[in-house]
Amino acid sequence: MDIRVLGRGDELRLDAFLSSYRDSSMFLRSNARRGGLEYAGQPYQGVYCGVFEDGQLRGVAAHYWTGKVVLQAPRRARDVARACVEASGRQVSGLVGPTAQVFVARDALGLAEAPTLIDGSEWLYGLDLTELVVPGALARGEVTCRPPQPEERETLCRWRLAYDIELLGATDTPQTRRYSSEFLDRQIAESNAWVLLDRGQLVSLSGFNANLPDMVQLGGIYTPPELRGRGYAKAAVAGSLLAAGLRGVSRAVLFTSTASAARAYEGIGFRRTGDYCMVLLT
């Protein structure tokens, strides 16, 4: 076994390995394409370490600019996570990846008892877009889905902040507000955000938090509490996926721990493909 830092020249080998685990490797694949394999502290960048056995890449960990360690290491998760954090020399703010791997890596990094904001396994879902079920209201044009407009940014920043507080356990601080707004601004700038409108009123937000030419990962889906239970989130997700399909995307994935959200996603064709885990440290 050999563990080393990945760098320029390893891109094709890394992507080929991660493609074998496509549904649970979107953060790693998307960030590697956006930020490259060399770390300079910029968004999407991280320090990547790989486990090699008989010359073949068998596992990967990346320590990203946010402090999160993201894993795809069916073999040697413990060793590659530890090597990656040692190579980065930075603190860990969380761990993300297939559930069993996250548990192993967390223990290896001495974080099993560390206090958390989020700590638990989620359901991983996938959908081939040929099987997308378009909600009737969207199909009939009773609601519409489109990219956000500049004058809607303030409302959507409030929604993204509310999402981070409700779903990610964040607190309402200036730092959280800045992070939430910057995240949304990147989604909008990269054409990865959509809004749903009902009779001209903004009712739901859908977006992608990782994307490839043929595949996207949904994230940041939000409907204000007073508008829930009307099928808006399903329509927003379906609308964003229809738009993605027009630019060549053929598959979508997401993860959730909420039974009501899972039912909504299943209602438009998503099917469970595994388990995923996100641990966010305080």
C-alpha positions as a Markdown table, in Angstrom:
| # | Residue | x | y | z |
|---|---|---|---|---|
| 1 | Met | 0.0 | 0.0 | 0.0 |
| 2 | Asp | 1.2 | 3.5 | -0.8 |
| 3 | Ile | -0.5 | 6.8 | 0.1 |
| 4 | Arg | 0.5 | 10.1 | -1.5 |
| 5 | Val | -0.7 | 13.6 | -2.3 |
| 6 | Leu | -2.3 | 13.8 | -5.7 |
| 7 | Gly | -1.4 | 16.6 | -8.0 |
| 8 | Arg | -1.1 | 17.8 | -11.6 |
| 9 | Gly | -1.1 | 14.7 | -13.9 |
| 10 | Asp | -3.4 | 12.7 | -11.7 |
| 11 | Glu | -6.7 | 14.2 | -12.9 |
| 12 | Leu | -7.7 | 11.4 | -15.3 |
| 13 | Arg | -6.8 | 8.6 | -12.9 |
| 14 | Leu | -8.8 | 10.3 | -10.1 |
| 15 | Asp | -11.9 | 10.9 | -12.2 |
| 16 | Ala | -11.8 | 7.3 | -13.6 |
| 17 | Phe | -11.7 | 5.9 | -10.0 |
| 18 | Leu | -14.4 | 8.3 | -8.7 |
| 19 | Ser | -16.7 | 7.5 | -11.7 |
| 20 | Ser | -16.9 | 3.9 | -10.4 |
| 21 | Tyr | -18.8 | 5.4 | -7.4 |
| 22 | Arg | -20.7 | 8.1 | -9.3 |
| 23 | Asp | -23.6 | 8.7 | -7.0 |
| 24 | Ser | -21.5 | 9.2 | -3.9 |
| 25 | Ser | -18.5 | 11.1 | -5.5 |
| 26 | Met | -20.1 | 14.3 | -6.8 |
| 27 | Phe | -18.4 | 16.7 | -4.4 |
| 28 | Leu | -15.0 | 15.2 | -5.2 |
| 29 | Arg | -15.4 | 15.0 | -9.0 |
| 30 | Ser | -17.0 | 18.4 | -9.3 |
| 31 | Asn | -14.6 | 20.2 | -7.1 |
| 32 | Ala | -11.6 | 18.6 | -8.7 |
| 33 | Arg | -12.8 | 19.9 | -12.1 |
| 34 | Arg | -13.5 | 23.3 | -10.8 |
| 35 | Gly | -10.5 | 23.9 | -8.6 |
| 36 | Gly | -7.9 | 21.5 | -9.8 |
| 37 | Leu | -5.7 | 19.3 | -7.6 |
| 38 | Glu | -3.4 | 21.9 | -6.2 |
| 39 | Tyr | -4.4 | 23.9 | -3.1 |
| 40 | Ala | -4.1 | 27.7 | -2.9 |
| 41 | Gly | -7.0 | 28.4 | -0.5 |
| 42 | Gln | -9.6 | 29.3 | -3.2 |
| 43 | Pro | -13.2 | 28.0 | -3.5 |
| 44 | Tyr | -13.4 | 24.4 | -4.7 |
| 45 | Gln | -9.8 | 23.7 | -3.9 |
| 46 | Gly | -8.4 | 21.1 | -1.6 |
| 47 | Val | -5.5 | 18.8 | -0.7 |
| 48 | Tyr | -6.1 | 15.4 | -2.3 |
| 49 | Cys | -4.5 | 12.1 | -1.1 |
| 50 | Gly | -4.9 | 8.8 | -2.7 |
| 51 | Val | -4.4 | 5.2 | -1.6 |
| 52 | Phe | -2.6 | 3.0 | -4.2 |
| 53 | Glu | -2.4 | -0.8 | -4.2 |
| 54 | Asp | -0.4 | -2.6 | -6.9 |
| 55 | Gly | -0.3 | 0.8 | -8.7 |
| 56 | Gln | -4.1 | 1.2 | -8.8 |
| 57 | Leu | -5.9 | 4.0 | -7.1 |
| 58 | Arg | -8.2 | 2.5 | -4.4 |
| 59 | Gly | -9.3 | 5.4 | -2.2 |
| 60 | Val | -9.3 | 9.2 | -2.0 |
| 61 | Ala | -9.7 | 11.8 | 0.6 |
| 62 | Ala | -9.7 | 15.6 | 0.1 |
| 63 | His | -9.4 | 18.3 | 2.7 |
| 64 | Tyr | -11.2 | 21.3 | 1.2 |
| 65 | Trp | -11.0 | 25.1 | 1.5 |
| 66 | Thr | -14.0 | 25.0 | 3.9 |
| 67 | Gly | -12.1 | 22.6 | 6.3 |
| 68 | Lys | -14.3 | 19.6 | 5.4 |
| 69 | Val | -12.8 | 16.2 | 4.6 |
| 70 | Val | -14.6 | 14.4 | 1.8 |
| 71 | Leu | -14.1 | 10.7 | 1.2 |
| 72 | Gln | -14.4 | 8.1 | -1.4 |
| 73 | Ala | -12.3 | 5.3 | 0.2 |
| 74 | Pro | -13.9 | 1.9 | 0.2 |
| 75 | Arg | -10.4 | 0.7 | 1.2 |
| 76 | Arg | -8.1 | 2.3 | 3.8 |
| 77 | Ala | -10.4 | 5.2 | 4.8 |
| 78 | Arg | -8.7 | 5.5 | 8.1 |
| 79 | Asp | -5.2 | 5.8 | 6.6 |
| 80 | Val | -6.0 | 8.1 | 3.7 |
| 81 | Ala | -8.1 | 10.5 | 5.9 |
| 82 | Arg | -5.3 | 10.8 | 8.4 |
| 83 | Ala | -2.6 | 11.3 | 5.7 |
| 84 | Cys | -4.7 | 13.9 | 4.0 |
| 85 | Val | -5.2 | 16.0 | 7.1 |
| 86 | Glu | -1.5 | 15.7 | 8.0 |
| 87 | Ala | -0.6 | 16.9 | 4.4 |
| 88 | Ser | -3.0 | 19.9 | 4.6 |
| 89 | Gly | -1.9 | 21.0 | 8.1 |
| 90 | Arg | -5.3 | 22.5 | 8.7 |
| 91 | Gln | -8.2 | 22.0 | 11.1 |
| 92 | Val | -11.1 | 19.8 | 10.2 |
| 93 | Ser | -14.5 | 21.4 | 10.2 |
| 94 | Gly | -16.5 | 18.3 | 9.1 |
| 95 | Leu | -16.5 | 15.0 | 7.2 |
| 96 | Val | -18.6 | 14.0 | 4.2 |
| 97 | Gly | -18.9 | 10.8 | 2.3 |
| 98 | Pro | -20.4 | 7.3 | 2.4 |
| 99 | Thr | -21.6 | 6.6 | 6.0 |
| 100 | Ala | -19.3 | 3.7 | 6.9 |
| 101 | Gln | -16.2 | 5.6 | 5.6 |
| 102 | Val | -17.0 | 8.8 | 7.5 |
| 103 | Phe | -17.4 | 6.8 | 10.8 |
| 104 | Val | -14.0 | 5.2 | 10.3 |
| 105 | Ala | -12.2 | 8.4 | 9.3 |
| 106 | Arg | -13.8 | 10.4 | 12.2 |
| 107 | Asp | -12.4 | 7.9 | 14.6 |
| 108 | Ala | -9.0 | 7.9 | 13.0 |
| 109 | Leu | -8.8 | 11.7 | 13.3 |
| 110 | Gly | -9.7 | 11.6 | 17.0 |
| 111 | Leu | -13.1 | 13.4 | 16.4 |
| 112 | Ala | -15.5 | 10.6 | 17.5 |
| 113 | Glu | -16.5 | 12.7 | 20.6 |
| 114 | Ala | -16.1 | 16.1 | 19.1 |
| 115 | Pro | -19.2 | 18.3 | 19.4 |
| 116 | Thr | -21.3 | 18.7 | 16.2 |
| 117 | Leu | -23.9 | 20.8 | 14.5 |
| 118 | Ile | -24.9 | 17.9 | 12.3 |
| 119 | Asp | -24.1 | 14.2 | 12.9 |
| 120 | Gly | -25.9 | 11.4 | 11.1 |
| 121 | Ser | -26.5 | 9.3 | 8.1 |
| 122 | Glu | -28.8 | 10.4 | 5.3 |
| 123 | Trp | -30.4 | 8.6 | 2.4 |
| 124 | Leu | -28.7 | 8.9 | -1.0 |
| 125 | Tyr | -31.1 | 9.1 | -4.0 |
| 126 | Gly | -30.5 | 9.0 | -7.7 |
| 127 | Leu | -32.5 | 9.6 | -10.9 |
| 128 | Asp | -31.9 | 9.1 | -14.6 |
| 129 | Leu | -33.6 | 12.1 | -16.1 |
| 130 | Thr | -35.4 | 9.9 | -18.6 |
| 131 | Glu | -37.5 | 8.7 | -15.6 |
| 132 | Leu | -38.3 | 12.2 | -14.3 |
| 133 | Val | -41.9 | 12.6 | -13.4 |
| 134 | Val | -43.0 | 16.2 | -14.1 |
| 135 | Pro | -45.6 | 17.5 | -11.6 |
| 136 | Gly | -48.9 | 18.4 | -13.2 |
| 137 | Ala | -48.8 | 22.0 | -12.2 |
| 138 | Leu | -45.5 | 22.5 | -13.8 |
| 139 | Ala | -46.4 | 20.6 | -17.0 |
| 140 | Arg | -49.6 | 22.6 | -17.3 |
| 141 | Gly | -47.8 | 25.9 | -16.8 |
| 142 | Glu | -49.7 | 26.8 | -13.6 |
| 143 | Val | -46.2 | 27.3 | -12.0 |
| 144 | Thr | -43.0 | 28.3 | -13.8 |
| 145 | Cys | -39.3 | 27.6 | -13.1 |
| 146 | Arg | -36.5 | 29.9 | -14.3 |
| 147 | Pro | -33.1 | 31.3 | -13.2 |
| 148 | Pro | -33.3 | 34.0 | -10.5 |
| 149 | Gln | -33.3 | 37.7 | -11.5 |
| 150 | Pro | -31.1 | 40.3 | -9.8 |
| 151 | Glu | -33.9 | 42.0 | -8.0 |
| 152 | Glu | -34.7 | 38.7 | -6.3 |
| 153 | Arg | -31.3 | 38.2 | -4.7 |
| 154 | Glu | -32.2 | 39.8 | -1.4 |
| 155 | Thr | -35.1 | 37.4 | -0.9 |
| 156 | Leu | -33.1 | 34.4 | -2.0 |
| 157 | Cys | -30.2 | 35.3 | 0.4 |
| 158 | Arg | -32.7 | 35.3 | 3.3 |
| 159 | Trp | -34.0 | 31.9 | 2.1 |
| 160 | Arg | -30.5 | 30.5 | 1.9 |
| 161 | Leu | -29.7 | 31.7 | 5.4 |
| 162 | Ala | -32.9 | 30.1 | 6.6 |
| 163 | Tyr | -31.9 | 26.9 | 4.9 |
| 164 | Asp | -28.5 | 26.9 | 6.6 |
| 165 | Ile | -30.0 | 27.5 | 10.0 |
| 166 | Glu | -32.8 | 24.9 | 9.6 |
| 167 | Leu | -31.0 | 22.1 | 7.7 |
| 168 | Leu | -27.3 | 22.7 | 8.6 |
| 169 | Gly | -27.6 | 23.8 | 12.2 |
| 170 | Ala | -26.0 | 27.2 | 11.6 |
| 171 | Thr | -26.6 | 30.2 | 13.8 |
| 172 | Asp | -27.6 | 33.7 | 12.6 |
| 173 | Thr | -24.3 | 35.5 | 12.7 |
| 174 | Pro | -22.6 | 38.0 | 10.3 |
| 175 | Gln | -20.2 | 35.2 | 9.2 |
| 176 | Thr | -23.1 | 32.8 | 8.5 |
| 177 | Arg | -24.9 | 35.5 | 6.5 |
| 178 | Arg | -21.8 | 36.2 | 4.5 |
| 179 | Tyr | -21.2 | 32.5 | 3.8 |
| 180 | Ser | -24.9 | 31.9 | 2.8 |
| 181 | Ser | -24.9 | 34.9 | 0.4 |
| 182 | Glu | -21.6 | 33.9 | -1.1 |
| 183 | Phe | -22.8 | 30.3 | -1.7 |
| 184 | Leu | -26.0 | 31.5 | -3.3 |
| 185 | Asp | -24.1 | 34.1 | -5.5 |
| 186 | Arg | -21.8 | 31.3 | -6.7 |
| 187 | Gln | -24.8 | 29.1 | -7.6 |
| 188 | Ile | -26.4 | 32.0 | -9.5 |
| 189 | Ala | -23.2 | 33.0 | -11.3 |
| 190 | Glu | -22.6 | 29.4 | -12.4 |
| 191 | Ser | -26.2 | 28.9 | -13.6 |
| 192 | Asn | -26.9 | 26.4 | -10.9 |
| 193 | Ala | -29.9 | 28.1 | -9.2 |
| 194 | Trp | -33.6 | 28.2 | -10.2 |
| 195 | Val | -36.7 | 29.7 | -8.6 |
| 196 | Leu | -40.3 | 28.5 | -8.9 |
| 197 | Leu | -43.1 | 31.1 | -9.3 |
| 198 | Asp | -46.8 | 30.8 | -8.7 |
| 199 | Arg | -48.7 | 33.6 | -10.3 |
| 200 | Gly | -45.6 | 35.8 | -10.2 |
| 201 | Gln | -44.7 | 35.1 | -6.6 |
| 202 | Leu | -41.5 | 33.4 | -5.6 |
| 203 | Val | -42.4 | 30.2 | -3.8 |
| 204 | Ser | -39.4 | 27.8 | -3.9 |
| 205 | Leu | -35.7 | 27.6 | -4.6 |
| 206 | Ser | -33.8 | 24.7 | -6.2 |
| 207 | Gly | -30.1 | 24.5 | -7.0 |
| 208 | Phe | -27.1 | 22.2 | -7.6 |
| 209 | Asn | -24.2 | 22.1 | -5.2 |
| 210 | Ala | -22.1 | 20.0 | -7.5 |
| 211 | Asn | -22.2 | 19.5 | -11.2 |
| 212 | Leu | -20.6 | 17.7 | -14.1 |
| 213 | Pro | -21.4 | 17.9 | -17.8 |
| 214 | Asp | -23.6 | 14.8 | -17.5 |
| 215 | Met | -24.6 | 14.8 | -13.9 |
| 216 | Val | -25.7 | 17.1 | -11.1 |
| 217 | Gln | -26.2 | 16.9 | -7.3 |
| 218 | Leu | -29.1 | 18.9 | -5.9 |
| 219 | Gly | -28.6 | 21.0 | -2.8 |
| 220 | Gly | -30.0 | 24.1 | -1.1 |
| 221 | Ile | -33.6 | 23.2 | -1.9 |
| 222 | Tyr | -35.9 | 25.5 | 0.1 |
| 223 | Thr | -39.5 | 26.5 | 0.4 |
| 224 | Pro | -40.6 | 29.0 | 3.1 |
| 225 | Pro | -42.5 | 27.2 | 5.9 |
| 226 | Glu | -45.8 | 29.1 | 5.2 |
| 227 | Leu | -45.7 | 27.8 | 1.6 |
| 228 | Arg | -44.9 | 24.1 | 2.3 |
| 229 | Gly | -47.3 | 21.2 | 1.6 |
| 230 | Arg | -48.3 | 22.5 | -1.8 |
| 231 | Gly | -45.9 | 20.6 | -4.0 |
| 232 | Tyr | -43.7 | 23.6 | -4.7 |
| 233 | Ala | -40.4 | 21.9 | -3.9 |
| 234 | Lys | -41.2 | 19.0 | -6.2 |
| 235 | Ala | -42.0 | 21.4 | -9.1 |
| 236 | Ala | -38.9 | 23.5 | -8.4 |
| 237 | Val | -36.6 | 20.4 | -8.5 |
| 238 | Ala | -38.3 | 19.0 | -11.6 |
| 239 | Gly | -38.0 | 22.4 | -13.3 |
| 240 | Ser | -34.3 | 22.7 | -12.5 |
| 241 | Leu | -33.7 | 19.2 | -13.8 |
| 242 | Leu | -35.6 | 19.9 | -17.0 |
| 243 | Ala | -33.3 | 22.9 | -17.6 |
| 244 | Ala | -30.3 | 20.8 | -16.8 |
| 245 | Gly | -31.4 | 18.1 | -19.3 |
| 246 | Leu | -31.3 | 20.7 | -22.0 |
| 247 | Arg | -27.6 | 21.3 | -21.4 |
| 248 | Gly | -26.8 | 17.6 | -21.5 |
| 249 | Val | -27.3 | 16.4 | -18.0 |
| 250 | Ser | -28.6 | 12.8 | -17.8 |
| 251 | Arg | -28.5 | 11.9 | -14.1 |
| 252 | Ala | -29.2 | 13.7 | -10.8 |
| 253 | Val | -28.4 | 12.7 | -7.2 |
| 254 | Leu | -29.3 | 14.1 | -3.7 |
| 255 | Phe | -29.2 | 13.1 | -0.1 |
| 256 | Thr | -31.8 | 13.8 | 2.6 |
| 257 | Ser | -32.7 | 12.6 | 6.1 |
| 258 | Thr | -36.2 | 14.0 | 6.1 |
| 259 | Ala | -39.0 | 11.5 | 5.4 |
| 260 | Ser | -41.3 | 14.1 | 3.9 |
| 261 | Ala | -38.6 | 15.3 | 1.6 |
| 262 | Ala | -37.8 | 11.7 | 0.6 |
| 263 | Arg | -41.4 | 11.1 | -0.3 |
| 264 | Ala | -41.4 | 14.3 | -2.4 |
| 265 | Tyr | -38.3 | 13.2 | -4.3 |
| 266 | Glu | -39.7 | 9.7 | -4.8 |
| 267 | Gly | -42.8 | 11.3 | -6.2 |
| 268 | Ile | -40.8 | 12.7 | -9.2 |
| 269 | Gly | -38.9 | 9.5 | -9.8 |
| 270 | Phe | -35.9 | 9.5 | -7.4 |
| 271 | Arg | -34.9 | 6.1 | -6.0 |
| 272 | Arg | -32.6 | 5.3 | -3.1 |
| 273 | Thr | -29.2 | 4.1 | -4.0 |
| 274 | Gly | -27.3 | 4.1 | -0.7 |
| 275 | Asp | -26.4 | 6.0 | 2.4 |
| 276 | Tyr | -24.4 | 9.2 | 2.8 |
| 277 | Cys | -23.2 | 11.1 | 5.8 |
| 278 | Met | -22.4 | 14.7 | 6.7 |
| 279 | Val | -20.8 | 15.5 | 10.0 |
| 280 | Leu | -20.3 | 19.3 | 10.8 |
| 281 | Leu | -18.3 | 20.1 | 13.8 |
| 282 | Thr | -19.0 | 23.1 | 16.0 |
